[in-house]
Amino acid sequence: MKSVISGLAALVLAAGPAAAQEDPFAWLEEIDSPRAMAWVEAQNAKARARLEGDPRYQTYLAEARAIFTAKDRIPIPRLRAGGVDNLWQDEAHPHGLWRHASLASYSSAQPRWRTLIDVDALAKAEGRNWFFHGAPCLKPAETRCLVRLSDGGGDAVEIREFDATSGRFVDAGFRFAEGKQDAEWLDADTLIVGREWTKGEVTASGYPFVLKTVRRDGTATEVFRGARTDVSASAIVLRGEGAVDGLIASRGLTFFESEFSLLTEAGPQKLPLPRKASYQAYVDGRAIFTLQEPFAGFSAGALVGLPIAEFKRDPTSAKLELIFQPTERQAITETAETGGSLVVALLDEVKGAVDIWRRDGGRWAVKRLPLPKEASVALVSASAKDETLFVMTEGFLSPDALWLADAGDARAESVKTLPARFDAAQHKVQQFWATSADGTKIPYFVMSNKDAKLDGSTPTLMYGYGGFEVAETPAYRPELGKIWLERGGAYVLANIRGGGEFGPAWHQAALRENRQRAFDDFAAVAKDLFAKKVTSPRRLGIYGRSNGGVLTSVAMTQNPQLWGAVVIESPLIDMLRYHRLSAGASWVGEYGDPEVPGDRAFIARYSAYQLLKPEVTYPEPYITTNTRDDRVHPGHARKFAARLEALGAPYVYFENTFGGHANATDPELNSQRWARHYVYLTQKLMD
């Protein structure tokens, strides 16, 4: 037992889960209170001395900065108005330049850009910490846009109408004050908007549940109302060749359950879909959905289409039509729509591909884009005017490559490639399978030096997520390669249950009362690494952020003997209170509801905040979050650190004061963030 434990900490820890009602660190949930911020400043001072005071910090920072601000990065394209938009951030423009080039110019070695908004200059002129969060534009011309600006990088945005032709905000144009909101164009003078119309008119998760059309003269007309108990309500605009074919209200009952209704003059008409379905695209008069559960003869994972014109004529006779049914080892990761095609990115044994689906003779036909095999793929941007499409490919050791594709004839050519940022020739990638506690085979990748000794001595960083049907695939991580791999480290990606690597079933296997399976999978991968002598507990560190912070905090409390280092970033940790903090209530479908006794019982069995014990020796974690994270409350990370402090247990805590949940909105902020991460990992695993 620790020799020194404060009386308060001992009382709280002895009290067990019930002590959540008398949380001595609840005051750290008051985000900007003077007391809480004074605590943050004191913690940051200690972390800076420890991490930024390390002589390696400046070297790591310089290497990270060179990567995140490099002039030869691929400018990520967004197709608009026959050309390409891009948000470019570098040392001179950390908040970014929103700019535009013709497609031909963009495809050249030296594009000629026209600046639309200098976000840094705008922030300085208005005295705000603006970050650009996108700008949907009115089709088909795409010259009038709704610019989203976040003050500090959080999810809440201010919306302003912008004329991309003149490069100016529209005088007396559409404008909505900051909030968690969304707006889409119906026509040149009308929007469909979801927002907090009157104070408090949001769900428990903080999202809108009332949709209104808003005219240019300010007239707002309610068209759909969900309930405060929902997660959110949002609008889906079904746009054919320039005209709006229909408007769907998506009512989020839970994070994974929704009701979709076509808005008609007679009122909302529910679409024939199960609750676990996700909207994907609108192609050839069909609203396209994926099904996350069996329904009407279709299996889970199916990609289906609903003919909207038929549904309008007779809602009772319109039938879903099957487009594609993935196998047990496949998963649809994302979709996009072009002028006449449905573009589907999928995984097959955690390896990517892109299929193009078109209706031909009344049936759906498919062609595969010719892209590199054994690569991860991402759909970057698609044009609604024609068949133009951008796709990105990458691998652990293969730099990002941008492909310009024609969906009409399934052609693709590489137009830009990221220069190598580290010496990949010295490394290898292997895929293995660990056996979890219930016998399930869990795939994982190991990236290591070709000459690494199998004697348990290799410093290794393992990453996992395991939630929300998010598939974690091989990715080119320049900062990882440069700062970690080139110094002798190895990297492991664990494809644990809860993710989307193998479709809905892989995700649903670790939902709610089955969450322990994800934690068991993660521990099983670690033990398999030890058995193969890839590394050892002394040399194994783990990293997780957001939902991955649940994973790493639980890994630390359930299996402290397995880890030499633990990075917990932007985490959920107090799982008995998560539903009351920021957007937490929206995730009840993933974790369960702590207000329900049965749910609370299985959540309490793993909630790391309550399960820290004075008699256990824990690895020293690095806990980090962001003050302006309005998605996952910074109180989770703060309270976990404070509880460790009360125990007399070692920890390092750092909190950025802006940047939002992503923590990567500013390239300099991101460079500092990764430099601190790797200093900590070097200290714990390499020294």
C-alpha positions in Angstrom: 0.0 0.0 0.0 1.2 3.5 -0.7 2.8 5.0 2.4 1.1 8.3 2.0 -2.6 8.7 1.1 -4.7 11.7 2.0 -7.6 11.0 4.2 -10.0 12.3 1.6 -8.6 10.1 -1.1 -8.7 7.0 1.1 -12.3 7.7 2.0 -13.4 8.2 -1.6 -11.5 5.1 -2.8 -12.9 2.9 -0.1 -16.4 4.0 -0.8 -16.4 2.5 -4.3 -18.7 3.4 -7.2 -21.3 5.0 -4.9 -18.8 7.7 -4.2 -19.5 9.2 -7.6 -22.3 11.1 -5.9 -19.7 12.7 -3.6 -17.0 13.3 -6.1 -14.3 15.4 -4.4 -13.0 16.5 -7.8 -16.3 17.5 -9.4 -15.1 21.1 -9.3 -12.7 20.3 -12.1 -15.8 19.8 -14.4 -16.3 23.6 -14.2 -14.3 24.2 -17.4 -13.3 27.8 -17.1 -13.6 28.4 -13.4 -10.7 30.2 -11.8 -10.0 27.3 -9.4 -10.0 24.7 -12.2 -7.9 26.8 -14.5 -5.4 27.5 -11.8 -5.1 23.8 -11.3 -4.6 23.3 -15.1 -1.9 26.0 -15.1 0.0 24.3 -12.3 -0.2 20.9 -14.0 0.9 22.4 -17.3 3.9 24.0 -15.6 5.0 20.7 -14.2 4.4 18.9 -17.5 6.4 21.5 -19.5 9.3 21.2 -17.1 9.3 17.4 -17.5 8.6 17.1 -21.2 9.6 20.4 -22.9 12.6 20.6 -20.5 13.9 17.3 -21.9 16.8 18.0 -24.3 15.2 15.9 -27.0 12.0 18.0 -27.1 13.4 20.7 -29.4 14.7 18.0 -31.8 11.3 16.2 -31.9 9.5 19.6 -32.2 11.6 20.6 -35.2 11.1 17.2 -36.9 7.3 17.4 -36.3 7.1 21.0 -37.4 9.0 20.2 -40.6 6.4 17.5 -41.3 3.2 19.4 -40.5 4.2 22.6 -42.2 6.1 21.2 -45.2 5.5 23.1 -48.5 5.5 19.8 -50.4 2.5 18.3 -48.6 -0.5 17.2 -50.7 -3.0 20.1 -50.6 -6.2 18.1 -49.8 -8.8 18.9 -52.6 -12.5 19.6 -52.3 -14.2 19.8 -55.7 -16.3 22.9 -56.1 -17.6 25.0 -59.0 -15.6 23.1 -61.6 -12.4 23.5 -59.7 -10.7 22.7 -56.4 -10.8 24.3 -52.9 -8.2 23.7 -50.3 -7.5 24.8 -46.7 -3.7 25.4 -46.5 -2.0 25.7 -43.1 1.7 26.4 -42.5 4.0 28.4 -40.2 2.8 31.7 -41.7 -0.8 30.7 -41.7 -1.5 28.3 -38.8 -5.3 28.9 -39.1 -5.2 28.5 -42.8 -5.9 30.0 -46.2 -9.2 28.9 -47.8 -8.3 29.0 -51.5 -9.4 27.9 -55.0 -7.7 26.7 -58.2 -8.9 25.3 -61.5 -8.8 21.5 -61.7 -6.2 21.6 -64.5 -4.0 24.0 -62.4 -4.4 21.9 -59.3 -3.3 18.8 -61.1 -0.1 20.5 -62.2 3.1 20.7 -60.2 2.6 24.3 -59.3 -1.1 25.2 -58.9 -2.1 28.8 -59.2 -4.3 29.6 -56.1 -6.8 32.4 -55.5 -7.3 33.1 -51.8 -10.9 33.2 -50.7 -10.5 33.7 -46.9 -7.3 34.3 -45.0 -8.5 32.8 -41.7 -5.6 34.2 -39.7 -6.2 37.7 -40.9 -10.0 37.4 -40.3 -9.3 36.2 -36.7 -7.0 39.1 -36.1 -9.4 41.6 -37.5 -12.3 40.4 -35.4 -10.4 39.5 -32.3 -11.5 35.9 -32.4 -9.6 32.6 -32.5 -11.3 31.5 -35.7 -10.8 28.0 -37.3 -12.4 27.1 -40.7 -14.8 24.1 -40.4 -16.0 23.9 -44.0 -18.4 25.7 -46.3 -21.2 23.8 -48.2 -22.2 25.6 -51.3 -25.4 26.0 -53.3 -25.5 23.5 -56.2 -25.2 23.5 -59.2 -23.2 26.8 -59.4 -21.5 26.4 -56.0 -20.6 30.0 -55.7 -22.8 30.9 -52.7 -21.4 29.1 -49.6 -22.2 28.8 -45.9 -18.9 29.3 -44.1 -18.5 27.6 -40.7 -16.2 29.3 -38.3 -15.2 27.8 -34.9 -13.8 30.1 -32.1 -11.1 27.9 -30.6 -11.5 24.8 -32.7 -14.5 23.2 -31.0 -17.6 21.7 -32.6 -19.8 24.9 -32.1 -19.6 27.1 -35.2 -20.8 30.5 -36.4 -22.4 30.3 -39.9 -22.0 33.1 -42.5 -23.0 33.4 -46.1 -20.1 33.9 -48.4 -19.9 34.8 -52.1 -17.0 32.8 -53.6 -17.0 34.8 -56.8 -16.3 38.2 -55.1 -14.5 36.6 -52.2 -16.6 38.5 -49.7 -19.1 37.7 -47.0 -22.6 38.7 -48.2 -23.9 41.9 -46.8 -27.1 41.2 -44.9 -26.7 37.5 -45.9 -27.6 34.4 -43.9 -25.9 34.4 -40.6 -26.3 32.3 -37.4 -24.6 33.0 -34.1 -22.3 30.3 -32.6 -23.8 27.0 -31.7 -23.8 23.3 -32.4 -25.9 23.7 -35.6 -26.1 22.8 -39.3 -27.6 24.6 -42.3 -28.0 23.4 -45.9 -29.2 25.1 -49.0 -32.7 24.4 -50.5 -32.5 27.2 -53.0 -30.9 30.6 -53.4 -33.2 32.2 -50.8 -34.0 29.3 -48.5 -32.1 27.1 -46.0 -33.0 24.1 -43.9 -31.5 24.7 -40.4 -31.1 22.7 -37.2 -30.0 24.8 -34.2 -31.0 26.0 -30.7 -33.9 28.2 -31.7 -34.7 29.3 -28.2 -32.5 29.0 -25.1 -32.4 25.4 -23.9 -34.1 24.0 -27.0 -31.5 21.2 -27.5 -31.2 17.6 -26.6 -29.4 16.3 -23.5 -26.4 15.9 -25.8 -26.4 19.6 -26.7 -27.6 19.1 -30.3 -30.7 20.5 -32.1 -33.9 18.6 -32.4 -36.0 21.1 -34.3 -35.6 21.8 -38.0 -36.8 25.0 -39.7 -36.7 26.4 -43.2 -35.3 29.9 -43.1 -36.0 32.4 -45.8 -33.7 35.3 -46.8 -36.2 37.7 -45.2 -35.8 35.9 -41.9 -39.0 34.0 -42.0 -38.5 30.7 -40.1 -41.0 27.8 -40.5 -40.8 24.7 -38.4 -40.9 21.5 -40.6 -39.8 18.8 -38.1 -39.6 18.4 -34.4 -37.9 15.5 -32.6 -37.7 15.2 -28.8 -35.4 16.4 -26.1 -34.6 12.8 -25.3 -33.2 12.2 -28.8 -29.6 12.6 -29.7 -30.2 15.1 -32.5 -32.3 15.9 -35.6 -30.7 16.8 -39.0 -31.8 17.4 -42.5 -30.8 15.4 -45.7 -31.4 17.3 -48.9 -32.0 14.9 -51.9 -30.9 16.9 -54.9 -31.2 15.6 -58.4 -30.0 17.5 -61.4 -29.9 20.9 -59.6 -33.4 20.6 -58.2 -34.4 19.3 -54.8 -36.2 15.9 -55.2 -37.0 15.6 -51.5 -36.1 16.4 -47.9 -35.5 13.8 -45.3 -35.5 14.4 -41.6 -33.0 12.2 -39.7 -34.1 11.8 -36.1 -31.3 10.3 -34.0 -32.9 8.3 -31.3 -29.5 7.0 -30.1 -26.1 7.3 -31.6 -26.8 4.2 -33.7 -30.6 4.2 -34.0 -32.5 6.7 -36.2 -35.8 7.3 -37.8 -35.8 8.7 -41.3 -38.9 10.5 -42.6 -39.6 12.1 -45.9 -41.0 15.6 -45.3 -44.2 16.1 -47.3 -47.1 18.5 -47.3 -49.1 15.9 -45.4 -46.4 15.7 -42.8 -43.4 13.4 -42.2 -43.7 10.0 -43.8 -41.4 7.4 -42.2 -39.2 5.5 -44.6 -39.3 1.6 -44.5 -36.0 1.2 -42.7 -34.8 -0.4 -39.4 -33.7 1.8 -36.6 -30.1 0.7 -37.2 -29.6 2.2 -40.6 -27.3 5.0 -42.0 -27.9 7.4 -44.8 -25.1 7.3 -47.4 -26.0 9.0 -50.7 -28.6 10.0 -53.3 -28.1 8.4 -56.8 -30.4 8.0 -59.7 -33.5 8.8 -57.7 -32.5 6.4 -54.9 -31.8 7.3 -51.3 -29.0 4.9 -50.4 -28.6 3.4 -46.9 -26.5 0.8 -45.1 -28.3 -1.5 -42.7 -26.6 -2.2 -39.4 -29.0 -5.0 -38.6 -31.0 -7.6 -40.5 -34.2 -6.2 -42.0 -36.9 -7.3 -44.5 -34.7 -10.2 -45.8 -31.5 -8.2 -46.0 -28.5 -9.1 -43.8 -26.6 -6.7 -41.6 -24.1 -4.6 -43.5 -26.3 -4.5 -46.7 -26.2 -1.5 -49.0 -29.7 -0.7 -50.2 -31.6 1.9 -52.2 -35.1 3.3 -51.9 -36.8 4.8 -55.0 -38.0 8.2 -53.7 -40.4 8.9 -56.6 -42.1 5.5 -55.9 -42.3 6.2 -52.2 -43.9 9.6 -52.9 -46.6 7.9 -55.0 -47.3 5.1 -52.6 -45.3 4.7 -49.4 -46.8 1.3 -48.8 -45.5 -0.2 -52.1 -42.0 1.2 -52.4 -39.5 -1.5 -51.7 -35.8 -1.4 -50.8 -33.5 -2.8 -53.5 -30.2 -4.6 -52.7 -27.1 -3.0 -54.2 -24.3 -4.8 -52.3 -24.0 -7.3 -49.5 -20.5 -7.5 -47.9 -19.2 -10.8 -46.7 -18.2 -11.5 -43.1 -14.7 -10.4 -43.8 -15.7 -7.2 -45.6 -17.0 -3.8 -44.5 -18.2 -0.7 -46.2 -16.3 2.3 -44.7 -17.7 5.2 -46.7 -19.6 6.3 -49.8 -19.8 9.2 -52.1 -22.0 10.3 -55.0 -21.0 11.7 -58.3 -23.3 12.9 -61.1 -24.5 9.4 -61.8 -22.5 6.9 -59.8 -22.4 5.5 -56.3 -18.8 5.3 -55.0 -18.2 2.7 -52.3 -15.0 2.3 -50.3 -14.7 -1.0 -48.5 -12.4 -3.2 -46.5 -11.6 -6.8 -47.3 -9.5 -8.4 -44.5 -8.6 -4.8 -43.5 -7.3 -4.0 -47.0 -9.0 -1.3 -49.0 -10.7 -1.0 -52.4 -13.1 1.3 -54.2 -16.1 0.1 -56.2 -18.2 2.1 -58.6 -21.9 1.2 -58.8 -24.2 2.5 -61.6 -27.7 1.5 -62.7 -27.7 -0.1 -66.1 -30.8 -1.5 -67.7 -32.7 -1.3 -64.4 -30.0 -3.1 -62.4 -27.0 -2.1 -60.4 -23.7 -2.9 -62.0 -20.2 -2.6 -60.5 -16.7 -1.8 -61.6 -13.6 -1.6 -59.4 -11.2 1.3 -59.5 -7.7 0.3 -60.5 -5.8 1.3 -57.3 -2.9 -0.2 -55.4 -3.6 -3.4 -53.6 -2.6 -3.9 -50.0 -3.4 -0.2 -49.3 -5.9 1.8 -47.3 -8.2 4.0 -49.3 -10.2 7.1 -48.5 -12.7 9.0 -50.6 -11.5 12.6 -50.6 -14.0 14.5 -52.7 -16.6 13.8 -55.5 -18.3 16.1 -57.9 -22.1 16.2 -58.2 -21.8 17.8 -61.6 -19.9 15.0 -63.4 -18.0 11.8 -62.7 -14.8 13.4 -61.2 -13.6 11.9 -58.0 -10.5 12.2 -55.8 -9.2 9.1 -53.8 -6.3 8.8 -51.4 -4.3 5.7 -50.9 -1.7 5.0 -48.2 0.0 2.2 -46.3 2.2 1.9 -43.2 5.3 2.4 -45.3 3.7 3.9 -48.4 3.3 7.7 -48.5 -0.1 9.2 -49.3 -0.9 9.1 -53.1 -3.8 11.2 -54.5 -5.7 9.7 -57.4 -7.9 11.6 -59.9 -10.6 9.2 -61.0 -13.5 9.1 -63.5 -16.3 7.2 -62.0 -18.1 6.9 -65.3 -15.5 4.5 -66.9 -13.7 3.5 -63.6 -10.4 5.0 -64.6 -7.9 6.5 -62.1 -4.5 8.2 -62.3 -2.1 9.3 -59.7 -1.8 13.1 -59.6 0.2 13.8 -56.4 2.3 11.8 -54.0 3.6 12.8 -50.7 7.4 12.6 -50.5 8.8 10.0 -48.1 9.2 11.5 -44.6 11.2 8.6 -43.1 13.4 5.7 -44.3 10.8 3.0 -44.9 13.4 0.7 -46.5 14.6 -0.2 -43.1 11.2 -1.4 -41.9 8.7 -4.2 -42.4 5.0 -4.8 -41.8 3.5 -8.0 -40.6 0.0 -9.0 -39.7 -0.7 -11.5 -36.9 -3.8 -12.8 -35.0 -4.1 -12.9 -31.3 -6.6 -15.1 -29.4 -8.9 -13.2 -27.1 -10.3 -14.4 -23.8 -13.4 -15.9 -25.5 -11.4 -17.5 -28.3 -12.1 -14.9 -31.0 -9.1 -14.2 -33.3 -8.1 -10.6 -33.2 -6.0 -9.2 -36.1 -3.1 -6.8 -35.5 -0.3 -5.2 -37.5 3.3 -4.8 -36.4 5.6 -2.3 -38.1 9.2 -2.7 -37.0 12.8 -2.5 -38.1 13.9 -5.4 -40.3 16.8 -6.1 -38.0 14.8 -5.9 -34.7 15.7 -8.6 -32.3 13.0 -10.9 -31.0 14.2 -10.8 -27.5 11.5 -8.5 -25.9 13.8 -5.4 -26.0 12.1 -3.4 -28.7 10.4 -0.2 -27.5 6.9 -0.6 -28.9 3.8 1.7 -29.1 0.5 0.0 -29.5 -2.6 1.8 -30.6 -6.3 0.8 -30.4 -9.7 2.4 -30.6 -12.4 -0.3 -30.6 -15.7 1.7 -30.8 -18.4 3.3 -32.8 -17.8 1.0 -35.8 -14.7 3.0 -36.7 -12.3 0.9 -38.8 -8.6 1.5 -38.0 -6.6 0.7 -41.2 -2.9 0.9 -42.2 -1.9 4.6 -42.4 1.2 6.5 -43.3 2.2 8.4 -40.1 5.2 10.6 -41.0 5.7 11.8 -37.4 5.6 8.3 -36.1 8.1 7.1 -38.7 10.5 10.0 -38.2 10.5 10.4 -34.5 9.8 6.9 -33.3 10.6 4.2 -35.9 13.9 5.8 -37.0 15.0 5.7 -33.4 14.4 2.0 -33.1 10.8 1.9 -32.0 8.1 -0.4 -33.3 4.4 0.3 -33.8 1.4 -2.0 -33.4 -2.2 -1.4 -34.6 -4.7 -3.6 -32.8 -8.0 -4.2 -34.8 -10.1 -5.0 -31.7 -13.8 -5.5 -31.5 -16.0 -2.5 -31.3 -14.5 -1.1 -34.5 -15.8 -1.4 -38.0 -13.0 -3.5 -39.6 -15.4 -6.4 -40.3 -18.8 -4.6 -40.4 -21.6 -4.2 -37.9 -21.1 -7.5 -36.2 -17.5 -6.7 -35.2 -18.8 -3.4 -33.7 -21.8 -4.8 -32.0 -19.8 -7.6 -30.4 -18.4 -5.1 -27.9 -21.4 -2.8 -27.3 -22.8 -2.0 -23.9 -22.6 -5.0 -21.5 -20.1 -6.6 -23.9 -17.6 -3.8 -23.7 -15.1 -6.0 -21.8 -14.5 -7.9 -25.0 -12.7 -4.8 -26.5 -10.5 -4.6 -23.4 -9.8 -8.3 -23.4 -8.9 -8.1 -27.1 -6.4 -5.3 -26.4 -4.7 -7.3 -23.6 -4.6 -10.4 -25.8 -2.7 -8.5 -28.5 -0.2 -7.4 -25.8 0.3 -10.9 -24.5 0.7 -12.2 -28.1 3.5 -9.6 -28.6 5.2 -10.9 -25.5 4.8 -14.5 -26.6 6.5 -13.7 -29.9 9.1 -11.7 -28.0 8.4 -8.6 -30.2 8.5 -6.6 -27.0 8.0 -6.9 -23.2 5.9 -5.1 -20.5 8.9 -2.9 -19.7 9.1 -1.7 -23.4 5.4 -1.6 -24.3 3.4 1.6 -24.3 -0.2 2.2 -25.4 -1.9 5.2 -26.9 -5.6 6.0 -27.3 -7.7 9.1 -27.7 -11.4 9.9 -27.2 -13.1 6.5 -27.1 -9.5 5.1 -27.2 -9.0 7.0 -23.9 -11.7 4.7 -22.3 -9.6 1.8 -23.7 -6.2 2.9 -22.4 -7.5 4.1 -19.0 -9.2 0.7 -18.5 -6.1 -1.1 -19.7 -4.1 0.8 -17.1 -6.5 -0.1 -14.2 -7.3 -3.7 -15.3 -3.8 -4.8 -16.4 -1.2 -2.3 -15.0 1.5 -5.0 -15.2 1.3 -5.1 -19.0 2.4 -1.6 -19.8 5.5 0.5 -19.5 3.8 3.7 -20.7 0.2 4.8 -21.1 -0.9 7.8 -23.2 -4.5 8.9 -22.5 -5.6 11.7 -24.8 -8.9 13.6 -25.0 -10.5 10.7 -23.1 -13.7 9.5 -21.6 -12.8 8.1 -18.2 -15.6 8.7 -15.7 -18.0 6.4 -17.3 -20.6 6.7 -14.5 -21.0 10.4 -15.3 -20.0 10.6 -19.0 -23.7 11.0 -20.1 -23.9 14.3 -18.1 -20.8 15.9 -19.6 -20.7 17.7 -23.0 -22.1 15.5 -25.8 -21.9 12.3 -23.6 -25.6 11.6 -23.6 -25.4 10.9 -27.4 -23.2 7.8 -26.7 -25.6 5.9 -24.4 -26.2 3.5 -27.4 -22.5 2.6 -27.3 -21.8 2.3 -23.6 -25.1 2.0 -21.8 -27.0 4.5 -19.6 -25.6 4.9 -16.1 -29.1 6.1 -15.0 -30.4 2.6 -15.6 -29.4 0.3 -12.7 -28.6 -2.7 -14.9 -26.5 -0.6 -17.2 -24.7 1.1 -14.3 -23.7 -2.2 -12.9 -21.8 -3.3 -16.0 -20.3 0.1 -16.6 -19.1 0.3 -13.0 -17.1 -2.9 -13.6 -14.7 -1.0 -15.9 -15.0 2.8 -15.2 -11.4 3.6 -14.6 -12.0 6.8 -12.6 -13.8 4.9 -9.8 -11.5 1.8 -9.9 -8.2 3.3 -9.1 -6.9 1.5 -6.0 -4.4 2.6 -3.4 -2.7 -0.7 -3.1 -1.9 -1.1 -6.8 1.2 0.2 -8.5 0.3 1.8 -11.8 2.5 2.7 -14.8 3.0 6.5 -14.9 0.5 7.8 -17.5 0.6 10.8 -19.7 -2.9 12.3 -19.6 -3.7 15.2 -22.0 -6.8 17.0 -23.2 -8.1 20.4 -24.4 -9.9 23.1 -22.6 -12.0 23.9 -25.7 -13.0 20.3 -26.4 -16.8 20.6 -26.5 -17.3 17.0 -27.5 -15.5 15.1 -24.8 -15.4 17.1 -21.6 -11.9 17.9 -20.3 -13.2 17.1 -16.8 -12.6 13.4 -17.5 -8.9 13.8 -17.9 -8.6 16.4 -15.1 -10.3 14.3 -12.5 -8.4 11.1 -13.4 -5.1 13.1 -12.9 -6.4 14.6 -9.6 -7.4 11.2 -8.3 -3.9 9.8 -9.1 -2.4 12.8 -7.4 -4.5 12.1 -4.2 -3.2 8.5 -4.3 0.4 9.7 -4.4 0.7 7.9 -7.8 2.9 9.3 -10.5 1.4 10.9 -13.6 2.0 13.7 -16.2 -0.9 16.0 -17.1 -1.1 18.6 -19.9 -4.0 20.6 -21.2 -4.0 22.6 -24.4 -6.2 25.7 -24.0 -7.5 25.7 -27.6 -7.9 23.3 -30.5 -11.1 21.4 -29.8 -11.5 17.6 -29.7 -9.2 17.0 -32.7 -6.3 18.8 -31.0 -4.8 19.2 -34.5 -6.4 22.4 -35.9 -3.2 24.3 -35.7 0.0 22.8 -37.2 2.2 24.4 -34.6 -0.1 23.2 -31.8 0.0 19.7 -33.4 3.8 19.7 -33.6 4.1 20.6 -29.9 1.5 17.9 -29.1 3.4 15.1 -30.8 6.8 16.3 -29.5 5.5 16.0 -26.0 4.0 12.6 -26.7 7.2 11.2 -28.0 9.4 12.7 -25.3 7.2 10.9 -22.7 7.3 7.7 -24.7 11.1 7.9 -25.1 11.6 8.6 -21.4 9.4 5.6 -20.4 10.3 3.0 -23.1 13.7 3.9 -24.5 15.6 5.4 -21.6 
